[in-house]
Amino acid sequence: GSAAHGPGLADPAQQHKPGGFLQQQEPLRPPRTAPPGAGNAEHLRQTRIPTSSQDKISVPDSGPAMAKPQVAVAPVVISKLSANAPEFYPSGYNPNFAESPFEDGCDGYLTLTEYVQDFLNHLTEQPGCFETEIEQFAETLNGWVTTDEALQELVELIYQQATSVPNFSYMGARLCNYLSHHLTINPQSGNFRQLLLQRCRTEYENRDQAAKGDEITRKQFHAFVLFLAELYLNLEIKGTKGQVTRAEVLQAGLGELLNALFSNPVDNNLICAVKLLKLTGSVLEDAWKEKGKNEMDEMIQRIENVVLDANCSRDVKQMLLKLVELRSSNWGRVHATSPYREATPENDPNYFMNEPTFYTSDGVPFTAADPDYQEKYQELLEREDLFPDYEENGTDLSGAGDPYFDDIDDEMDPEIEEAYEKFCLESEHKRKQ
């Protein structure tokens, strides 16, 4: 007898052990025409030992069927895969993607910090959830943020996330804009927007030292600069008459931040300035022009001076030149199209572009644009119109059922008829010239 080697699969060594001419046969491979899944399942069923016979492996008796010659088959590798194996999840997969833990508010959270930080991390990983979950988040905060200290804590958490997590500055600015309009707490120390701007001012006042600082200090400063730029674009302030404006204090602040960056023209400061201007340049220039200021011209002049004088890398200088080029094209904005005017030879230089070209007997090409050949050109053009489907040798190029000949007797629709009459009048006018 042989010992059992597990509840599911027979030991492969047992099947290859020599034991007389009636040794146990290998299971046959499934036919090639069978579906892949069915073949594998059948193979596993053939190699599985019944539970009741785990301690014994019965050898088939020598019946008539065994006397038939056996077809040699290649050895079958027994799969070690199990249908009962735990379900596989790729790394980073979130099985609770569709079930947001924030739909039930702050249940299960002990502190405001824990709840807010989890929501910020959730938005960082799944920014598409903003629209569907921000309303519930704001409602929960309104029930929890009831003191000045709690509001200060909320502002600090959002500020830190927006300035320390890459690519969260835009989402952080959107979040700040929503909360500034939907948080009900309004203490004497200031509402959410006022406390947020005060927190930004603390960092803003250290701009010159930060721009001159070490690499870590500058990196933190650059994150703050880009977050402030996103706030300028996304933070909406509603006036007394319902009009929506941007925070002018941020507009002035961005100008001073640019000055600090260009005053210390190391590579990463210049790269930050380029990012800032690509993000807000068009909006800043429009706002400055409304006030009659030419600050953007001065900024571009500083960039050109940096390109000429600063010891920055070649790649950074190329970035600065590309920025100057972008500004010269109105920041990539498309100009409004000019009013429609009917094309004529006088106002459209491409008027004759699609006209055919003919040749004189001497081989000299001429078109409708050549004044010396206008009369001859019109004569040739009319001749071409009369026989559009005949080559010079008279060969008929129109096949049976050609739409030109089938519809030749049909009346023209009014639009085509009007265009044709206009063409005739223009042709007559050209002849008289």
C-alpha positions as CSV (number, residue, x, y, z in Angstrom):
1,G,0.0,0.0,0.0
2,S,1.0,3.6,-0.4
3,A,0.6,6.5,2.0
4,A,-1.6,9.5,1.2
5,H,0.2,12.6,0.1
6,G,-2.5,15.2,0.7
7,P,-6.2,15.6,0.3
8,G,-6.3,17.0,-3.2
9,L,-3.6,15.8,-5.6
10,A,-1.8,12.4,-6.0
11,D,1.9,12.3,-5.5
12,P,3.5,12.4,-9.0
13,A,6.3,10.0,-7.8
14,Q,3.7,7.3,-7.1
15,Q,2.5,7.4,-10.7
16,H,6.0,6.9,-12.2
17,K,7.1,4.1,-9.8
18,P,7.8,0.9,-11.7
19,G,5.4,-1.9,-10.7
20,G,5.0,-4.6,-13.4
21,F,3.5,-4.4,-16.8
22,L,0.1,-3.3,-15.3
23,Q,1.4,-0.1,-13.8
24,Q,-1.0,2.8,-13.4
25,Q,-1.5,4.7,-16.6
26,E,-1.1,8.5,-16.9
27,P,-4.4,10.4,-17.4
28,L,-4.9,11.3,-21.0
29,R,-4.7,14.9,-22.1
30,P,-8.0,16.6,-23.0
31,P,-8.6,16.9,-26.8
32,R,-7.3,20.0,-28.5
33,T,-10.8,21.0,-29.5
34,A,-12.0,21.3,-26.0
35,P,-12.2,24.7,-24.3
36,P,-9.2,25.5,-22.2
37,G,-11.2,25.8,-19.0
38,A,-13.0,22.5,-19.5
39,G,-9.8,20.6,-20.2
40,N,-8.1,21.9,-17.1
41,A,-11.0,21.1,-14.9
42,E,-11.3,17.5,-16.4
43,H,-7.6,17.0,-15.8
44,L,-7.9,18.0,-12.1
45,R,-10.9,15.7,-11.7
46,Q,-8.9,12.8,-13.2
47,T,-5.9,13.3,-10.9
48,R,-7.9,13.9,-7.7
49,I,-8.0,11.0,-5.2
50,P,-11.5,10.4,-3.7
51,T,-11.7,11.2,0.0
52,S,-12.8,7.7,0.8
53,S,-9.7,6.1,-0.8
54,Q,-6.9,8.4,0.4
55,D,-5.1,5.5,2.0
56,K,-5.2,3.2,-1.0
57,I,-4.6,3.5,-4.6
58,S,-6.4,0.7,-6.5
59,V,-4.6,-0.8,-9.5
60,P,-6.9,-1.6,-12.4
61,D,-7.4,-5.3,-12.8
62,S,-6.3,-7.0,-16.0
63,G,-9.5,-7.1,-17.9
64,P,-10.0,-7.3,-21.6
65,A,-9.8,-3.6,-21.9
66,M,-6.2,-3.6,-20.6
67,A,-5.2,-6.1,-23.4
68,K,-5.6,-3.3,-26.0
69,P,-2.4,-1.6,-27.0
70,Q,-2.0,1.7,-25.2
71,V,-1.2,4.9,-27.0
72,A,1.9,6.6,-25.7
73,V,1.3,10.1,-24.4
74,A,3.6,12.8,-23.2
75,P,3.8,13.1,-19.4
76,V,1.3,15.5,-18.0
77,V,2.5,18.1,-15.5
78,I,0.1,18.1,-12.6
79,S,-1.0,21.7,-11.7
80,K,-0.4,22.9,-8.2
81,L,-3.0,25.5,-8.5
82,S,-6.1,25.1,-6.3
83,A,-9.6,26.3,-6.9
84,N,-9.8,26.9,-3.1
85,A,-6.8,29.4,-3.1
86,P,-7.5,32.9,-1.7
87,E,-8.6,35.5,-4.2
88,F,-5.7,37.4,-5.8
89,Y,-5.6,41.2,-5.6
90,P,-2.9,43.3,-7.3
91,S,-0.7,45.5,-5.2
92,G,-2.3,48.8,-4.4
93,Y,-5.8,47.4,-5.1
94,N,-8.5,48.8,-2.8
95,P,-11.4,46.3,-2.4
96,N,-13.5,48.9,-0.8
97,F,-13.2,51.4,-3.7
98,A,-17.0,51.7,-4.2
99,E,-17.7,51.9,-0.5
100,S,-16.4,55.2,0.8
101,P,-15.9,55.3,4.6
102,F,-17.0,59.0,4.6
103,E,-20.6,58.4,3.5
104,D,-21.5,57.8,7.1
105,G,-19.9,61.0,8.4
106,C,-17.5,60.9,11.3
107,D,-18.8,57.6,12.8
108,G,-15.8,55.6,14.1
109,Y,-13.4,58.5,14.3
110,L,-12.2,59.7,17.7
111,T,-10.8,63.1,16.8
112,L,-11.3,65.8,14.2
113,T,-7.7,65.4,13.1
114,E,-8.1,61.7,12.3
115,Y,-11.3,62.3,10.3
116,V,-10.0,65.2,8.3
117,Q,-6.6,63.6,7.6
118,D,-8.2,60.4,6.4
119,F,-10.5,62.4,4.0
120,L,-7.5,64.3,2.7
121,N,-5.6,61.1,2.0
122,H,-8.7,59.7,0.4
123,L,-8.9,62.7,-2.0
124,T,-5.2,62.4,-2.8
125,E,-5.6,58.8,-3.9
126,Q,-9.1,59.2,-5.5
127,P,-9.5,62.8,-6.6
128,G,-12.6,61.8,-8.7
129,C,-14.5,61.4,-5.4
130,F,-14.5,65.1,-4.8
131,E,-17.8,65.9,-6.4
132,T,-19.7,63.1,-4.8
133,E,-18.3,63.3,-1.2
134,I,-17.5,67.0,-0.6
135,E,-21.1,67.8,0.5
136,Q,-21.2,65.1,3.1
137,F,-17.7,66.1,4.3
138,A,-18.8,69.8,4.8
139,E,-22.0,68.7,6.6
140,T,-20.0,66.6,9.0
141,L,-17.5,69.4,9.6
142,N,-20.4,71.8,10.4
143,G,-21.4,69.4,13.2
144,W,-17.9,69.1,14.5
145,V,-16.1,72.4,13.9
146,T,-17.8,74.6,16.5
147,T,-14.8,76.3,18.1
148,D,-12.0,78.7,17.1
149,E,-9.5,76.0,17.9
150,A,-11.2,73.4,15.8
151,L,-11.4,75.8,12.8
152,Q,-7.7,76.6,13.2
153,E,-6.8,72.9,13.3
154,L,-8.9,72.3,10.1
155,V,-7.1,75.1,8.2
156,E,-3.7,73.9,9.3
157,L,-4.4,70.3,8.2
158,I,-5.5,71.4,4.7
159,Y,-2.6,73.8,4.3
160,Q,-0.1,71.1,5.3
161,Q,-1.6,68.6,2.9
162,A,-1.7,71.1,0.0
163,T,2.0,72.1,0.5
164,S,3.6,68.8,1.4
165,V,1.8,66.3,-0.9
166,P,2.8,66.5,-4.6
167,N,0.0,67.4,-7.0
168,F,-2.5,68.1,-4.2
169,S,-2.3,71.9,-4.5
170,Y,-5.1,72.1,-7.1
171,M,-7.4,69.8,-5.1
172,G,-6.5,71.6,-1.9
173,A,-7.5,74.9,-3.5
174,R,-10.8,73.5,-4.7
175,L,-11.5,72.1,-1.2
176,C,-10.7,75.5,0.4
177,N,-13.1,77.3,-2.0
178,Y,-15.9,74.9,-1.2
179,L,-15.4,75.1,2.5
180,S,-15.2,78.9,2.4
181,H,-18.8,79.0,1.1
182,H,-20.3,76.1,3.1
183,L,-18.8,76.1,6.6
184,T,-21.3,77.9,8.9
185,I,-18.9,78.8,11.8
186,N,-18.0,82.5,11.7
187,P,-16.2,83.4,14.9
188,Q,-14.8,86.8,15.7
189,S,-11.2,85.6,15.0
190,G,-12.2,85.1,11.4
191,N,-14.0,82.7,9.1
192,F,-12.4,79.8,7.2
193,R,-11.2,81.9,4.3
194,Q,-9.8,84.6,6.5
195,L,-7.9,82.1,8.7
196,L,-6.5,80.4,5.5
197,L,-5.2,83.7,4.1
198,Q,-3.6,84.5,7.5
199,R,-1.8,81.2,7.4
200,C,-0.6,81.9,3.9
201,R,0.6,85.3,5.0
202,T,2.9,83.8,7.6
203,E,4.7,81.9,4.9
204,Y,4.6,84.8,2.5
205,E,6.4,87.2,4.8
206,N,9.4,84.8,4.9
207,R,9.6,84.8,1.1
208,D,13.1,86.4,0.7
209,Q,14.7,84.2,3.3
210,A,13.1,81.1,1.9
211,A,14.2,81.9,-1.7
212,K,17.8,82.2,-0.4
213,G,17.6,79.1,1.9
214,D,18.9,75.6,1.5
215,E,17.4,73.1,-1.0
216,I,14.9,71.7,1.5
217,T,13.7,75.2,2.5
218,R,13.4,76.3,-1.2
219,K,11.4,73.1,-2.0
220,Q,8.9,73.9,0.7
221,F,8.7,77.5,-0.4
222,H,8.0,76.4,-4.0
223,A,5.2,74.2,-2.9
224,F,3.6,77.1,-1.1
225,V,4.0,79.4,-4.2
226,L,2.2,76.9,-6.4
227,F,-0.6,76.4,-3.8
228,L,-1.1,80.2,-3.6
229,A,-1.3,80.3,-7.4
230,E,-4.1,77.6,-7.3
231,L,-5.9,79.6,-4.6
232,Y,-5.8,82.7,-6.7
233,L,-7.4,80.8,-9.6
234,N,-9.9,78.8,-7.6
235,L,-10.9,80.8,-4.5
236,E,-14.0,82.7,-5.4
237,I,-15.1,85.8,-3.4
238,K,-18.8,86.8,-3.7
239,G,-19.5,90.5,-3.6
240,T,-22.4,92.2,-2.1
241,K,-24.2,92.3,-5.4
242,G,-23.6,88.6,-6.1
243,Q,-20.6,89.1,-8.4
244,V,-17.8,86.7,-8.1
245,T,-14.2,88.0,-8.0
246,R,-10.7,86.8,-7.2
247,A,-8.8,87.7,-4.1
248,E,-6.8,90.8,-5.0
249,V,-4.5,90.3,-2.0
250,L,-3.4,87.0,-3.7
251,Q,-2.8,88.9,-7.0
252,A,-0.4,91.3,-5.3
253,G,1.2,88.5,-3.4
254,L,2.0,86.5,-6.5
255,G,3.8,89.5,-8.0
256,E,6.0,89.8,-5.0
257,L,6.7,86.1,-4.9
258,L,7.9,86.3,-8.5
259,N,10.2,89.1,-7.6
260,A,11.7,87.0,-4.8
261,L,12.2,84.1,-7.1
262,F,13.9,86.1,-9.9
263,S,16.1,88.0,-7.3
264,N,17.7,84.6,-6.5
265,P,18.0,83.1,-9.9
266,V,19.1,79.5,-9.0
267,D,17.7,76.8,-11.2
268,N,14.9,75.5,-9.0
269,N,13.7,79.1,-8.2
270,L,13.5,79.8,-11.9
271,I,11.7,76.6,-12.6
272,C,9.1,77.5,-9.9
273,A,8.7,80.9,-11.5
274,V,8.1,79.4,-14.9
275,K,5.5,77.0,-13.5
276,L,3.8,79.9,-11.7
277,L,3.6,82.1,-14.8
278,K,2.4,79.2,-17.1
279,L,-0.4,78.6,-14.6
280,T,-1.5,82.2,-13.8
281,G,0.3,84.4,-16.4
282,S,-2.7,85.1,-18.6
283,V,-5.0,85.9,-15.6
284,L,-2.4,88.0,-13.9
285,E,-1.7,90.1,-17.0
286,D,-5.4,90.7,-17.7
287,A,-5.9,91.8,-14.1
288,W,-2.8,94.1,-14.2
289,K,-3.9,95.6,-17.5
290,E,-7.4,96.4,-16.1
291,K,-5.6,98.5,-13.5
292,G,-3.3,100.2,-16.1
293,K,-0.2,98.4,-14.9
294,N,2.5,97.0,-17.1
295,E,3.9,94.6,-14.5
296,M,4.0,91.7,-16.9
297,D,6.2,93.6,-19.3
298,E,8.6,94.3,-16.4
299,M,8.5,90.6,-15.5
300,I,9.4,89.5,-19.1
301,Q,12.2,92.0,-19.1
302,R,13.6,90.4,-15.9
303,I,13.4,87.0,-17.5
304,E,15.4,88.2,-20.5
305,N,18.0,89.6,-18.2
306,V,18.2,86.3,-16.4
307,V,18.7,84.5,-19.7
308,L,21.6,86.8,-20.6
309,D,23.3,87.2,-17.2
310,A,22.4,84.5,-14.8
311,N,24.5,81.3,-14.4
312,C,21.6,79.0,-14.7
313,S,21.6,75.8,-16.7
314,R,21.0,75.6,-20.4
315,D,17.8,73.7,-19.9
316,V,16.4,76.4,-17.6
317,K,17.3,79.1,-20.0
318,Q,15.4,77.2,-22.7
319,M,12.4,77.0,-20.4
320,L,12.5,80.8,-19.8
321,L,12.7,81.5,-23.6
322,K,9.8,79.2,-24.2
323,L,7.8,81.2,-21.6
324,V,8.6,84.5,-23.3
325,E,7.4,82.9,-26.6
326,L,4.2,81.7,-24.9
327,R,3.5,85.2,-23.6
328,S,4.1,86.7,-27.1
329,S,1.4,84.4,-28.4
330,N,-1.0,85.8,-25.8
331,W,-0.4,82.8,-23.5
332,G,-1.7,80.4,-26.1
333,R,-5.1,81.9,-26.2
334,V,-6.9,81.9,-29.6
335,H,-7.8,85.3,-30.9
336,A,-11.4,86.0,-31.9
337,T,-11.9,85.4,-35.6
338,S,-12.5,88.5,-37.9
339,P,-15.9,89.1,-39.4
340,Y,-16.7,87.1,-42.5
341,R,-16.0,88.8,-45.8
342,E,-16.7,87.4,-49.2
343,A,-13.4,86.5,-50.9
344,T,-12.5,88.6,-53.9
345,P,-9.3,88.9,-56.0
346,E,-8.7,92.2,-54.3
347,N,-8.9,91.1,-50.6
348,D,-7.9,87.5,-50.7
349,P,-4.4,86.6,-51.9
350,N,-5.4,82.9,-52.1
351,Y,-8.4,83.6,-54.3
352,F,-6.9,81.9,-57.4
353,M,-5.2,79.2,-55.4
354,N,-7.6,76.4,-56.5
355,E,-8.0,77.6,-60.1
356,P,-6.6,75.3,-62.9
357,T,-3.4,76.1,-64.7
358,F,-3.3,76.3,-68.5
359,Y,-0.4,76.5,-70.9
360,T,0.2,78.6,-74.0
361,S,1.3,77.1,-77.3
362,D,4.9,78.0,-76.2
363,G,4.4,76.0,-73.0
364,V,4.2,79.1,-70.8
365,P,1.8,78.4,-67.8
366,F,-0.9,80.9,-67.0
367,T,-3.8,81.2,-64.5
368,A,-6.7,83.4,-63.8
369,A,-4.4,85.7,-61.8
370,D,-2.4,86.6,-64.9
371,P,-3.9,89.9,-66.3
372,D,-2.4,89.3,-69.8
373,Y,-4.2,86.0,-70.3
374,Q,-7.6,86.7,-68.5
375,E,-9.7,86.6,-71.7
376,K,-7.9,83.5,-73.1
377,Y,-8.2,81.9,-69.6
378,Q,-11.9,82.4,-69.4
379,E,-12.4,81.0,-72.9
380,L,-10.5,77.8,-72.0
381,L,-12.3,77.5,-68.7
382,E,-15.7,77.7,-70.4
383,R,-14.6,75.1,-72.9
384,E,-13.6,72.8,-70.1
385,D,-17.0,73.3,-68.4
386,L,-18.8,72.3,-71.6
387,F,-17.0,69.0,-72.0
388,P,-15.9,67.9,-68.5
389,D,-15.9,64.2,-69.3
390,Y,-14.0,64.1,-72.5
391,E,-10.2,64.0,-73.0
392,E,-8.5,65.9,-75.7
393,N,-8.7,63.0,-78.1
394,G,-12.4,62.7,-77.6
395,T,-12.5,59.6,-75.3
396,D,-15.6,59.4,-73.2
397,L,-14.6,59.2,-69.6
398,S,-18.2,58.9,-68.2
399,G,-19.4,55.4,-67.5
400,A,-22.9,54.0,-67.7
401,G,-25.2,55.7,-65.3
402,D,-22.8,58.6,-64.8
403,P,-24.5,61.2,-62.6
404,Y,-23.4,64.1,-64.8
405,F,-25.3,62.8,-67.8
406,D,-28.1,61.3,-65.9
407,D,-28.9,64.6,-64.1
408,I,-28.1,67.0,-67.0
409,D,-31.7,67.7,-67.6
410,D,-32.6,68.2,-64.0
411,E,-33.3,71.7,-62.7
412,M,-30.7,73.3,-60.5
413,D,-31.8,74.0,-56.9
414,P,-32.2,77.7,-56.1
415,E,-28.9,78.0,-54.2
416,I,-26.8,76.6,-57.1
417,E,-28.7,78.6,-59.6
418,E,-28.0,81.8,-57.7
419,A,-24.4,80.9,-57.4
420,Y,-24.2,80.2,-61.1
421,E,-25.8,83.5,-62.0
422,K,-23.3,85.3,-59.8
423,F,-20.5,83.5,-61.5
424,C,-21.7,84.5,-64.9
425,L,-22.0,88.2,-63.8
426,E,-18.4,88.1,-62.4
427,S,-17.2,86.5,-65.6
428,E,-18.9,89.2,-67.7
429,H,-17.4,91.8,-65.5
430,K,-13.9,90.4,-66.0
431,R,-14.3,90.4,-69.8
432,K,-15.2,94.1,-69.8
433,Q,-12.2,95.1,-67.8
